[in-house]
Amino acid sequence: MADYFCDRCGEFLPEGSIRYTVHIQILSDFEGIILFEGEEFSGESQHIFNNAHEAGDQSQEDELFQELSFVLCGKCKSKFTRDPFNRGTGFFKSNKAVERLFH
């Protein structure tokens, strides 16, 4: 085991201390149609898109999917669960549609 620091406040979290991991997946809500400058995605554009994706173009992949992980102390975990986007609006209101994304 190793020592950690809270990614939100920087608090030192020595080996064996309680810590929390927040894992975030950002998924594109792709509907099968990509528009460029107001036009429908052409066959040529599809070929370019596929080649960029296959070549490992990280910026293109980041548009479709990203994973992020953060280590939090207990105080920051509580703050995060109450207001994950730091809006100051109180308790997080979950979107029921999100529940269908997970099996």
Backbone as XML, in Angstrom:
<?xml version="1.0"?>
<chain id="A" units="angstrom">
  <residue number="1" name="MET">
    <atom name="N" x="0.830" y="-1.173" z="0.000"/>
    <atom name="CA" x="0.000" y="0.000" z="0.000"/>
    <atom name="C" x="0.885" y="1.251" z="0.000"/>
  </residue>
  <residue number="2" name="ALA">
    <atom name="N" x="0.347" y="2.338" z="-0.505"/>
    <atom name="CA" x="1.126" y="3.573" z="-0.575"/>
    <atom name="C" x="0.341" y="4.717" z="0.051"/>
  </residue>
  <residue number="3" name="ASP">
    <atom name="N" x="1.048" y="5.802" z="0.306"/>
    <atom name="CA" x="0.394" y="7.010" z="0.788"/>
    <atom name="C" x="-0.280" y="7.714" z="-0.390"/>
  </residue>
  <residue number="4" name="TYR">
    <atom name="N" x="-1.367" y="8.421" z="-0.113"/>
    <atom name="CA" x="-2.112" y="9.143" z="-1.139"/>
    <atom name="C" x="-2.375" y="10.561" z="-0.661"/>
  </residue>
  <residue number="5" name="PHE">
    <atom name="N" x="-2.800" y="11.395" z="-1.577"/>
    <atom name="CA" x="-3.283" y="12.737" z="-1.285"/>
    <atom name="C" x="-4.660" y="12.873" z="-1.901"/>
  </residue>
  <residue number="6" name="CYS">
    <atom name="N" x="-5.554" y="13.579" z="-1.222"/>
    <atom name="CA" x="-6.886" y="13.836" z="-1.744"/>
    <atom name="C" x="-6.737" y="14.702" z="-3.000"/>
  </residue>
  <residue number="7" name="ASP">
    <atom name="N" x="-7.349" y="14.274" z="-4.093"/>
    <atom name="CA" x="-7.257" y="15.014" z="-5.353"/>
    <atom name="C" x="-8.059" y="16.311" z="-5.333"/>
  </residue>
  <residue number="8" name="ARG">
    <atom name="N" x="-8.930" y="16.484" z="-4.345"/>
    <atom name="CA" x="-9.731" y="17.710" z="-4.272"/>
    <atom name="C" x="-9.095" y="18.755" z="-3.362"/>
  </residue>
  <residue number="9" name="CYS">
    <atom name="N" x="-8.726" y="18.367" z="-2.147"/>
    <atom name="CA" x="-8.208" y="19.347" z="-1.179"/>
    <atom name="C" x="-6.720" y="19.202" z="-0.902"/>
  </residue>
  <residue number="10" name="GLY">
    <atom name="N" x="-6.121" y="18.083" z="-1.319"/>
    <atom name="CA" x="-4.695" y="17.879" z="-1.110"/>
    <atom name="C" x="-4.323" y="17.278" z="0.232"/>
  </residue>
  <residue number="11" name="GLU">
    <atom name="N" x="-5.322" y="16.909" z="1.052"/>
    <atom name="CA" x="-5.035" y="16.326" z="2.368"/>
    <atom name="C" x="-4.216" y="15.049" z="2.225"/>
  </residue>
  <residue number="12" name="PHE">
    <atom name="N" x="-3.209" y="14.892" z="3.084"/>
    <atom name="CA" x="-2.384" y="13.691" z="3.104"/>
    <atom name="C" x="-3.193" y="12.531" z="3.652"/>
  </residue>
  <residue number="13" name="LEU">
    <atom name="N" x="-3.198" y="11.422" z="2.946"/>
    <atom name="CA" x="-3.921" y="10.223" z="3.360"/>
    <atom name="C" x="-2.901" y="9.100" z="3.528"/>
  </residue>
  <residue number="14" name="PRO">
    <atom name="N" x="-2.404" y="8.922" z="4.764"/>
    <atom name="CA" x="-1.354" y="7.930" z="4.988"/>
    <atom name="C" x="-1.854" y="6.506" z="4.729"/>
  </residue>
  <residue number="15" name="GLU">
    <atom name="N" x="-0.916" y="5.628" z="4.544"/>
    <atom name="CA" x="-1.236" y="4.226" z="4.323"/>
    <atom name="C" x="-2.195" y="3.721" z="5.393"/>
  </residue>
  <residue number="16" name="GLY">
    <atom name="N" x="-3.244" y="3.037" z="4.967"/>
    <atom name="CA" x="-4.233" y="2.478" z="5.890"/>
    <atom name="C" x="-5.370" y="3.415" z="6.242"/>
  </residue>
  <residue number="17" name="SER">
    <atom name="N" x="-5.299" y="4.676" z="5.825"/>
    <atom name="CA" x="-6.379" y="5.610" z="6.149"/>
    <atom name="C" x="-7.569" y="5.375" z="5.208"/>
  </residue>
  <residue number="18" name="ILE">
    <atom name="N" x="-8.725" y="5.852" z="5.652"/>
    <atom name="CA" x="-9.924" y="5.713" z="4.829"/>
    <atom name="C" x="-9.859" y="6.722" z="3.694"/>
  </residue>
  <residue number="19" name="ARG">
    <atom name="N" x="-10.091" y="6.232" z="2.495"/>
    <atom name="CA" x="-10.122" y="7.089" z="1.319"/>
    <atom name="C" x="-11.169" y="6.520" z="0.365"/>
  </residue>
  <residue number="20" name="TYR">
    <atom name="N" x="-11.576" y="7.338" z="-0.568"/>
    <atom name="CA" x="-12.617" y="6.957" z="-1.519"/>
    <atom name="C" x="-12.119" y="7.203" z="-2.931"/>
  </residue>
  <residue number="21" name="THR">
    <atom name="N" x="-12.507" y="6.335" z="-3.835"/>
    <atom name="CA" x="-12.158" y="6.508" z="-5.239"/>
    <atom name="C" x="-13.426" y="6.846" z="-6.005"/>
  </residue>
  <residue number="22" name="VAL">
    <atom name="N" x="-13.367" y="7.921" z="-6.765"/>
    <atom name="CA" x="-14.462" y="8.305" z="-7.652"/>
    <atom name="C" x="-13.996" y="7.970" z="-9.058"/>
  </residue>
  <residue number="23" name="HIS">
    <atom name="N" x="-14.746" y="7.138" z="-9.723"/>
    <atom name="CA" x="-14.422" y="6.743" z="-11.088"/>
    <atom name="C" x="-15.518" y="7.290" z="-11.999"/>
  </residue>
  <residue number="24" name="ILE">
    <atom name="N" x="-15.120" y="8.075" z="-12.981"/>
    <atom name="CA" x="-16.079" y="8.720" z="-13.873"/>
    <atom name="C" x="-15.862" y="8.207" z="-15.283"/>
  </residue>
  <residue number="25" name="GLN">
    <atom name="N" x="-16.948" y="7.809" z="-15.939"/>
    <atom name="CA" x="-16.916" y="7.446" z="-17.347"/>
    <atom name="C" x="-17.719" y="8.492" z="-18.108"/>
  </residue>
  <residue number="26" name="ILE">
    <atom name="N" x="-17.100" y="9.059" z="-19.124"/>
    <atom name="CA" x="-17.771" y="10.042" z="-19.962"/>
    <atom name="C" x="-17.986" y="9.383" z="-21.315"/>
  </residue>
  <residue number="27" name="LEU">
    <atom name="N" x="-19.250" y="9.183" z="-21.668"/>
    <atom name="CA" x="-19.614" y="8.492" z="-22.904"/>
    <atom name="C" x="-20.334" y="9.441" z="-23.833"/>
  </residue>
  <residue number="28" name="SER">
    <atom name="N" x="-19.979" y="9.393" z="-25.105"/>
    <atom name="CA" x="-20.682" y="10.183" z="-26.099"/>
    <atom name="C" x="-22.092" y="9.637" z="-26.244"/>
  </residue>
  <residue number="29" name="ASP">
    <atom name="N" x="-23.038" y="10.526" z="-26.343"/>
    <atom name="CA" x="-24.433" y="10.131" z="-26.565"/>
    <atom name="C" x="-24.681" y="10.114" z="-28.073"/>
  </residue>
  <residue number="30" name="PHE">
    <atom name="N" x="-23.907" y="9.276" z="-28.765"/>
    <atom name="CA" x="-23.886" y="9.210" z="-30.224"/>
    <atom name="C" x="-25.160" y="8.556" z="-30.745"/>
  </residue>
  <residue number="31" name="GLU">
    <atom name="N" x="-25.815" y="9.213" z="-31.694"/>
    <atom name="CA" x="-27.061" y="8.697" z="-32.259"/>
    <atom name="C" x="-26.884" y="8.148" z="-33.669"/>
  </residue>
  <residue number="32" name="GLY">
    <atom name="N" x="-25.633" y="8.009" z="-34.127"/>
    <atom name="CA" x="-25.394" y="7.435" z="-35.437"/>
    <atom name="C" x="-25.294" y="8.451" z="-36.554"/>
  </residue>
  <residue number="33" name="ILE">
    <atom name="N" x="-25.481" y="9.722" z="-36.253"/>
    <atom name="CA" x="-25.400" y="10.769" z="-37.266"/>
    <atom name="C" x="-24.407" y="11.807" z="-36.773"/>
  </residue>
  <residue number="34" name="ILE">
    <atom name="N" x="-23.425" y="12.116" z="-37.612"/>
    <atom name="CA" x="-22.461" y="13.149" z="-37.281"/>
    <atom name="C" x="-22.579" y="14.240" z="-38.332"/>
  </residue>
  <residue number="35" name="LEU">
    <atom name="N" x="-22.746" y="15.458" z="-37.881"/>
    <atom name="CA" x="-22.887" y="16.586" z="-38.789"/>
    <atom name="C" x="-21.631" y="17.442" z="-38.766"/>
  </residue>
  <residue number="36" name="PHE">
    <atom name="N" x="-21.192" y="17.861" z="-39.939"/>
    <atom name="CA" x="-20.086" y="18.795" z="-40.083"/>
    <atom name="C" x="-20.596" y="20.028" z="-40.796"/>
  </residue>
  <residue number="37" name="GLU">
    <atom name="N" x="-20.518" y="21.156" z="-40.131"/>
    <atom name="CA" x="-20.929" y="22.427" z="-40.701"/>
    <atom name="C" x="-22.308" y="22.342" z="-41.349"/>
  </residue>
  <residue number="38" name="GLY">
    <atom name="N" x="-23.240" y="21.720" z="-40.646"/>
    <atom name="CA" x="-24.626" y="21.680" z="-41.088"/>
    <atom name="C" x="-24.949" y="20.614" z="-42.119"/>
  </residue>
  <residue number="39" name="GLU">
    <atom name="N" x="-23.998" y="19.786" z="-42.499"/>
    <atom name="CA" x="-24.259" y="18.752" z="-43.488"/>
    <atom name="C" x="-24.224" y="17.385" z="-42.842"/>
  </residue>
  <residue number="40" name="GLU">
    <atom name="N" x="-24.962" y="16.447" z="-43.450"/>
    <atom name="CA" x="-24.950" y="15.091" z="-42.937"/>
    <atom name="C" x="-23.593" y="14.438" z="-43.172"/>
  </residue>
  <residue number="41" name="PHE">
    <atom name="N" x="-23.243" y="13.506" z="-42.350"/>
    <atom name="CA" x="-21.969" y="12.793" z="-42.394"/>
    <atom name="C" x="-21.911" y="11.979" z="-43.678"/>
  </residue>
  <residue number="42" name="SER">
    <atom name="N" x="-21.008" y="12.297" z="-44.601"/>
    <atom name="CA" x="-20.909" y="11.620" z="-45.892"/>
    <atom name="C" x="-20.099" y="10.338" z="-45.764"/>
  </residue>
  <residue number="43" name="GLY">
    <atom name="N" x="-20.119" y="9.531" z="-46.817"/>
    <atom name="CA" x="-19.330" y="8.307" z="-46.839"/>
    <atom name="C" x="-17.845" y="8.597" z="-46.715"/>
  </residue>
  <residue number="44" name="GLU">
    <atom name="N" x="-17.367" y="9.674" z="-47.380"/>
    <atom name="CA" x="-15.954" y="10.064" z="-47.293"/>
    <atom name="C" x="-15.606" y="10.469" z="-45.865"/>
  </residue>
  <residue number="45" name="SER">
    <atom name="N" x="-16.493" y="11.220" z="-45.218"/>
    <atom name="CA" x="-16.267" y="11.620" z="-43.829"/>
    <atom name="C" x="-16.237" y="10.402" z="-42.918"/>
  </residue>
  <residue number="46" name="GLN">
    <atom name="N" x="-17.088" y="9.431" z="-43.203"/>
    <atom name="CA" x="-17.117" y="8.193" z="-42.415"/>
    <atom name="C" x="-15.775" y="7.481" z="-42.524"/>
  </residue>
  <residue number="47" name="HIS">
    <atom name="N" x="-15.209" y="7.429" z="-43.719"/>
    <atom name="CA" x="-13.913" y="6.787" z="-43.939"/>
    <atom name="C" x="-12.817" y="7.509" z="-43.137"/>
  </residue>
  <residue number="48" name="ILE">
    <atom name="N" x="-12.806" y="8.834" z="-43.179"/>
    <atom name="CA" x="-11.825" y="9.624" z="-42.427"/>
    <atom name="C" x="-11.986" y="9.379" z="-40.933"/>
  </residue>
  <residue number="49" name="PHE">
    <atom name="N" x="-13.236" y="9.381" z="-40.467"/>
    <atom name="CA" x="-13.522" y="9.147" z="-39.050"/>
    <atom name="C" x="-13.014" y="7.774" z="-38.619"/>
  </residue>
  <residue number="50" name="ASN">
    <atom name="N" x="-13.298" y="6.743" z="-39.417"/>
    <atom name="CA" x="-12.862" y="5.384" z="-39.078"/>
    <atom name="C" x="-11.348" y="5.279" z="-39.047"/>
  </residue>
  <residue number="51" name="ASN">
    <atom name="N" x="-10.653" y="5.876" z="-40.026"/>
    <atom name="CA" x="-9.202" y="5.825" z="-40.070"/>
    <atom name="C" x="-8.570" y="6.534" z="-38.879"/>
  </residue>
  <residue number="52" name="ALA">
    <atom name="N" x="-9.115" y="7.676" z="-38.497"/>
    <atom name="CA" x="-8.590" y="8.408" z="-37.342"/>
    <atom name="C" x="-8.761" y="7.578" z="-36.081"/>
  </residue>
  <residue number="53" name="HIS">
    <atom name="N" x="-9.907" y="6.926" z="-35.955"/>
    <atom name="CA" x="-10.171" y="6.109" z="-34.772"/>
    <atom name="C" x="-9.230" y="4.901" z="-34.730"/>
  </residue>
  <residue number="54" name="GLU">
    <atom name="N" x="-9.039" y="4.231" z="-35.879"/>
    <atom name="CA" x="-8.179" y="3.058" z="-35.936"/>
    <atom name="C" x="-6.714" y="3.417" z="-35.719"/>
  </residue>
  <residue number="55" name="ALA">
    <atom name="N" x="-6.314" y="4.618" z="-36.133"/>
    <atom name="CA" x="-4.929" y="5.049" z="-35.992"/>
    <atom name="C" x="-4.598" y="5.447" z="-34.559"/>
  </residue>
  <residue number="56" name="GLY">
    <atom name="N" x="-5.596" y="5.445" z="-33.692"/>
    <atom name="CA" x="-5.358" y="5.769" z="-32.292"/>
    <atom name="C" x="-5.288" y="7.261" z="-32.031"/>
  </residue>
  <residue number="57" name="ASP">
    <atom name="N" x="-6.012" y="8.048" z="-32.795"/>
    <atom name="CA" x="-6.065" y="9.502" z="-32.599"/>
    <atom name="C" x="-6.732" y="9.765" z="-31.254"/>
  </residue>
  <residue number="58" name="GLN">
    <atom name="N" x="-5.927" y="10.118" z="-30.237"/>
    <atom name="CA" x="-6.420" y="10.259" z="-28.865"/>
    <atom name="C" x="-7.501" y="11.324" z="-28.751"/>
  </residue>
  <residue number="59" name="SER">
    <atom name="N" x="-7.344" y="12.444" z="-29.464"/>
    <atom name="CA" x="-8.347" y="13.499" z="-29.357"/>
    <atom name="C" x="-9.693" y="13.008" z="-29.874"/>
  </residue>
  <residue number="60" name="GLN">
    <atom name="N" x="-9.678" y="12.204" z="-30.924"/>
    <atom name="CA" x="-10.927" y="11.649" z="-31.458"/>
    <atom name="C" x="-11.538" y="10.673" z="-30.463"/>
  </residue>
  <residue number="61" name="GLU">
    <atom name="N" x="-10.698" y="9.820" z="-29.868"/>
    <atom name="CA" x="-11.199" y="8.872" z="-28.884"/>
    <atom name="C" x="-11.768" y="9.582" z="-27.665"/>
  </residue>
  <residue number="62" name="ASP">
    <atom name="N" x="-11.134" y="10.685" z="-27.258"/>
    <atom name="CA" x="-11.614" y="11.442" z="-26.105"/>
    <atom name="C" x="-12.986" y="12.043" z="-26.363"/>
  </residue>
  <residue number="63" name="GLU">
    <atom name="N" x="-13.318" y="12.283" z="-27.620"/>
    <atom name="CA" x="-14.648" y="12.790" z="-27.945"/>
    <atom name="C" x="-15.715" y="11.720" z="-27.723"/>
  </residue>
  <residue number="64" name="LEU">
    <atom name="N" x="-15.339" y="10.456" z="-27.810"/>
    <atom name="CA" x="-16.283" y="9.361" z="-27.691"/>
    <atom name="C" x="-16.340" y="8.751" z="-26.293"/>
  </residue>
  <residue number="65" name="PHE">
    <atom name="N" x="-15.179" y="8.679" z="-25.618"/>
    <atom name="CA" x="-15.130" y="7.983" z="-24.325"/>
    <atom name="C" x="-13.918" y="8.439" z="-23.530"/>
  </residue>
  <residue number="66" name="GLN">
    <atom name="N" x="-14.120" y="8.696" z="-22.248"/>
    <atom name="CA" x="-13.026" y="9.002" z="-21.333"/>
    <atom name="C" x="-13.334" y="8.374" z="-19.982"/>
  </residue>
  <residue number="67" name="GLU">
    <atom name="N" x="-12.279" y="7.996" z="-19.284"/>
    <atom name="CA" x="-12.394" y="7.510" z="-17.915"/>
    <atom name="C" x="-11.454" y="8.333" z="-17.043"/>
  </residue>
  <residue number="68" name="LEU">
    <atom name="N" x="-11.954" y="8.751" z="-15.897"/>
    <atom name="CA" x="-11.176" y="9.531" z="-14.949"/>
    <atom name="C" x="-11.349" y="8.913" z="-13.568"/>
  </residue>
  <residue number="69" name="SER">
    <atom name="N" x="-10.297" y="8.894" z="-12.774"/>
    <atom name="CA" x="-10.387" y="8.399" z="-11.398"/>
    <atom name="C" x="-9.739" y="9.399" z="-10.461"/>
  </residue>
  <residue number="70" name="PHE">
    <atom name="N" x="-10.362" y="9.594" z="-9.301"/>
    <atom name="CA" x="-9.880" y="10.533" z="-8.305"/>
    <atom name="C" x="-9.929" y="9.889" z="-6.936"/>
  </residue>
  <residue number="71" name="VAL">
    <atom name="N" x="-8.969" y="10.217" z="-6.085"/>
    <atom name="CA" x="-8.944" y="9.767" z="-4.695"/>
    <atom name="C" x="-9.425" y="10.932" z="-3.837"/>
  </residue>
  <residue number="72" name="LEU">
    <atom name="N" x="-10.384" y="10.662" z="-2.954"/>
    <atom name="CA" x="-10.949" y="11.699" z="-2.090"/>
    <atom name="C" x="-10.867" y="11.298" z="-0.628"/>
  </residue>
  <residue number="73" name="CYS">
    <atom name="N" x="-10.680" y="12.300" z="0.240"/>
    <atom name="CA" x="-10.775" y="12.085" z="1.682"/>
    <atom name="C" x="-12.268" y="12.042" z="2.049"/>
  </residue>
  <residue number="74" name="GLY">
    <atom name="N" x="-12.578" y="11.730" z="3.283"/>
    <atom name="CA" x="-13.973" y="11.619" z="3.716"/>
    <atom name="C" x="-14.760" y="12.918" z="3.569"/>
  </residue>
  <residue number="75" name="LYS">
    <atom name="N" x="-14.158" y="14.061" z="3.927"/>
    <atom name="CA" x="-14.854" y="15.349" z="3.823"/>
    <atom name="C" x="-15.171" y="15.679" z="2.367"/>
  </residue>
  <residue number="76" name="CYS">
    <atom name="N" x="-14.197" y="15.467" z="1.499"/>
    <atom name="CA" x="-14.401" y="15.786" z="0.083"/>
    <atom name="C" x="-15.383" y="14.819" z="-0.571"/>
  </residue>
  <residue number="77" name="LYS">
    <atom name="N" x="-15.396" y="13.575" z="-0.125"/>
    <atom name="CA" x="-16.377" y="12.610" z="-0.628"/>
    <atom name="C" x="-17.781" y="13.080" z="-0.284"/>
  </residue>
  <residue number="78" name="SER">
    <atom name="N" x="-17.983" y="13.557" z="0.937"/>
    <atom name="CA" x="-19.297" y="14.059" z="1.342"/>
    <atom name="C" x="-19.706" y="15.277" z="0.518"/>
  </residue>
  <residue number="79" name="LYS">
    <atom name="N" x="-18.762" y="16.199" z="0.312"/>
    <atom name="CA" x="-19.050" y="17.386" z="-0.497"/>
    <atom name="C" x="-19.360" y="17.003" z="-1.934"/>
  </residue>
  <residue number="80" name="PHE">
    <atom name="N" x="-18.603" y="16.049" z="-2.467"/>
    <atom name="CA" x="-18.805" y="15.616" z="-3.847"/>
    <atom name="C" x="-20.178" y="14.979" z="-4.042"/>
  </residue>
  <residue number="81" name="THR">
    <atom name="N" x="-20.591" y="14.128" z="-3.104"/>
    <atom name="CA" x="-21.878" y="13.453" z="-3.266"/>
    <atom name="C" x="-23.054" y="14.417" z="-3.114"/>
  </residue>
  <residue number="82" name="ARG">
    <atom name="N" x="-22.869" y="15.499" z="-2.347"/>
    <atom name="CA" x="-23.931" y="16.499" z="-2.208"/>
    <atom name="C" x="-24.019" y="17.423" z="-3.411"/>
  </residue>
  <residue number="83" name="ASP">
    <atom name="N" x="-22.870" y="17.754" z="-3.995"/>
    <atom name="CA" x="-22.842" y="18.739" z="-5.070"/>
    <atom name="C" x="-21.659" y="18.463" z="-6.005"/>
  </residue>
  <residue number="84" name="PRO">
    <atom name="N" x="-21.760" y="17.411" z="-6.854"/>
    <atom name="CA" x="-20.607" y="16.995" z="-7.654"/>
    <atom name="C" x="-20.112" y="18.042" z="-8.649"/>
  </residue>
  <residue number="85" name="PHE">
    <atom name="N" x="-20.959" y="18.949" z="-9.076"/>
    <atom name="CA" x="-20.549" y="19.952" z="-10.054"/>
    <atom name="C" x="-20.269" y="21.303" z="-9.415"/>
  </residue>
  <residue number="86" name="ASN">
    <atom name="N" x="-20.229" y="21.330" z="-8.083"/>
    <atom name="CA" x="-19.896" y="22.529" z="-7.325"/>
    <atom name="C" x="-20.746" y="23.731" z="-7.743"/>
  </residue>
  <residue number="87" name="ARG">
    <atom name="N" x="-22.033" y="23.488" z="-7.899"/>
    <atom name="CA" x="-22.956" y="24.545" z="-8.296"/>
    <atom name="C" x="-23.466" y="25.349" z="-7.107"/>
  </residue>
  <residue number="88" name="GLY">
    <atom name="N" x="-23.351" y="24.780" z="-5.922"/>
    <atom name="CA" x="-23.886" y="25.444" z="-4.750"/>
    <atom name="C" x="-25.390" y="25.313" z="-4.646"/>
  </residue>
  <residue number="89" name="THR">
    <atom name="N" x="-25.956" y="24.337" z="-5.325"/>
    <atom name="CA" x="-27.410" y="24.175" z="-5.350"/>
    <atom name="C" x="-27.912" y="23.127" z="-4.379"/>
  </residue>
  <residue number="90" name="GLY">
    <atom name="N" x="-27.057" y="22.632" z="-3.534"/>
    <atom name="CA" x="-27.509" y="21.636" z="-2.565"/>
    <atom name="C" x="-27.337" y="20.226" z="-3.080"/>
  </residue>
  <residue number="91" name="PHE">
    <atom name="N" x="-28.261" y="19.383" z="-2.727"/>
    <atom name="CA" x="-28.149" y="17.971" z="-3.052"/>
    <atom name="C" x="-28.268" y="17.730" z="-4.544"/>
  </residue>
  <residue number="92" name="PHE">
    <atom name="N" x="-27.479" y="16.775" z="-4.988"/>
    <atom name="CA" x="-27.458" y="16.378" z="-6.388"/>
    <atom name="C" x="-28.779" y="15.723" z="-6.740"/>
  </residue>
  <residue number="93" name="LYS">
    <atom name="N" x="-29.365" y="16.162" z="-7.816"/>
    <atom name="CA" x="-30.609" y="15.563" z="-8.303"/>
    <atom name="C" x="-30.248" y="14.638" z="-9.453"/>
  </residue>
  <residue number="94" name="SER">
    <atom name="N" x="-30.319" y="13.320" z="-9.203"/>
    <atom name="CA" x="-29.891" y="12.364" z="-10.222"/>
    <atom name="C" x="-30.905" y="12.299" z="-11.350"/>
  </residue>
  <residue number="95" name="ASN">
    <atom name="N" x="-30.394" y="12.028" z="-12.518"/>
    <atom name="CA" x="-31.216" y="11.865" z="-13.705"/>
    <atom name="C" x="-31.589" y="10.387" z="-13.791"/>
  </residue>
  <residue number="96" name="LYS">
    <atom name="N" x="-32.858" y="10.079" z="-13.715"/>
    <atom name="CA" x="-33.299" y="8.677" z="-13.722"/>
    <atom name="C" x="-32.909" y="7.977" z="-15.013"/>
  </residue>
  <residue number="97" name="ALA">
    <atom name="N" x="-32.764" y="8.709" z="-16.122"/>
    <atom name="CA" x="-32.384" y="8.111" z="-17.403"/>
    <atom name="C" x="-30.974" y="7.528" z="-17.327"/>
  </residue>
  <residue number="98" name="VAL">
    <atom name="N" x="-30.132" y="8.037" z="-16.449"/>
    <atom name="CA" x="-28.763" y="7.551" z="-16.325"/>
    <atom name="C" x="-28.760" y="6.110" z="-15.819"/>
  </residue>
  <residue number="99" name="GLU">
    <atom name="N" x="-29.740" y="5.745" z="-15.013"/>
    <atom name="CA" x="-29.786" y="4.411" z="-14.421"/>
    <atom name="C" x="-29.836" y="3.312" z="-15.488"/>
  </residue>
  <residue number="100" name="ARG">
    <atom name="N" x="-30.383" y="3.634" z="-16.655"/>
    <atom name="CA" x="-30.489" y="2.614" z="-17.708"/>
    <atom name="C" x="-29.155" y="2.309" z="-18.384"/>
  </residue>
  <residue number="101" name="LEU">
    <atom name="N" x="-28.132" y="3.153" z="-18.136"/>
    <atom name="CA" x="-26.831" y="2.942" z="-18.739"/>
    <atom name="C" x="-26.050" y="1.826" z="-18.072"/>
  </residue>
  <residue number="102" name="PHE">
    <atom name="N" x="-26.407" y="1.484" z="-16.845"/>
    <atom name="CA" x="-25.650" y="0.518" z="-16.079"/>
    <atom name="C" x="-26.427" y="-0.771" z="-15.937"/>
  </residue>
  <residue number="103" name="HIS">
    <atom name="N" x="-25.725" y="-1.859" z="-16.033"/>
    <atom name="CA" x="-26.371" y="-3.178" z="-15.993"/>
    <atom name="C" x="-26.373" y="-3.716" z="-14.595"/>
  </residue>
</chain>
